């Protein structure tokens, strides 16, 4: 049984058929990259997993339990952490408060405190900014905050939507280093990226999404070497 | 952090009290200053002569003597406006629309509180009550008014606003206006079926009408009515509690998170609908309590009692910067103070051309001026845009 599994998921925005039978699986301990062009359905796939969009047919299971019919705040309780597209930082809440919101579903104060300390160890930059409002952080810091916040609830799997978007190249490298580090510490990650080269470099496996369908899947290394992928996404 | 999560954060309690003190002092000082300048300018005018003839004092002395009383009245009504304005601003903060039915939520609070006191009076409980007992009965009326108003606000949101959540806010606004009229008629219907009267008067009980002398200047006694003290104290306690709830508790942070980004908040496991309902409950209860306090201060209420204070509190919320809790507090104080000054001096200074009844006009004049010159309100800059 895979940790997270999508089987033949069909999702719509009104009458627009956005996902046409997407199936994918993430095993425990993996980094899986989902790559594809703008409008291929990457974010829609994440929305279908996180409960913001309910698939019209097909199933999404987390540890074998169906989650595709649940409201987003309930899905989160099942152990799904999310780093949303555009980061979704609460601009008027302080860095610490943003992190506390990440641990909203936890009741154990000791646990929250430990997770907060972990987050600050992982991202010392956030500790320096602990009492600053989220909206005053730079793009890179906001991405760190979104990532740290996604981890605050001890999720079984972390979904990351375009973590490199809008960041300077040096920060992109840094974010991917962090993702590798998180994975090395045992976090399973589903990574959605337009930056295919970077994503495939750190991913164990990858899926290529095209107009709402998975057209290719292989290990990260093989996909990087694949002609079609190179032409379409790597600019070679 | 540890003590932050565990025990009560004293700073969060002192901060709003400090803010209120500053706002009151500031608004009072500015209004008094303007008034004194006007008094100096009006020396020797027709208004001055009339005062000399009728009361034997010049306009400056007259203004100085009445100033403390006007300030006290301004503070009292300012707190009532602030408590109502918070309901508008909280709902605006979380849903970005103006809940025009809030004035009727206020009226429902006033009616339920007053009716429960009338019922208690009918049982003879109020007449026998000791001073302590009468405070407890008033507290009971406040709680009943808050519960009724809070419950109604939650119901209104559930029935009339939630189905329109994904529509443009203009649609919800129209729904709110509809609810406002509907609730006025619900009150009229309920009153005509039960008491048969649209005008209800709060029973006289306890020592709320007594005056406490604060100080004396010459022959002028500056005093404050017990009920004004009650209004101010009750409002301060509620405002501090609200500030603590929103600023320092987990649900308060969740409410703020929802008001900034509903999708992300849901992804963090926050039940967005529950937080919106809670916002209406809290805002509605504050409005209901303000209704009971308003009835205590002005004694008579009718089904349309919510309209004027409601629209003025809305003006106060816009004045302070809508969506901003501190702004609502400031706006309420400023508006209450200006209105109190206008009510006290407009007639005298214009030799009766504009009587005290024109004080209502002042509230709306301010609303228009703010919208034209400072659309974000006095504290509007502090509302940062969504990230």
Interface residues (C-beta under 8 A of the other chain):
Chain A: X50 X51 X52 X71 X72 X73 X76 X77 X82 X84 X87 X88 X89 X90 X91 X92 X93 X96 X97 X100 X101 X102 X104 X105 X109 X112 X113 X116 X133 X134 X135 X142 X149 X153
Chain B: X1 X2 X5 X6 X250 X253 X254 X256 X257 X260 X261 X263 X264 X265 X266 X267 X268 X269 X270 X271 X272 X384 X385 X386 X387
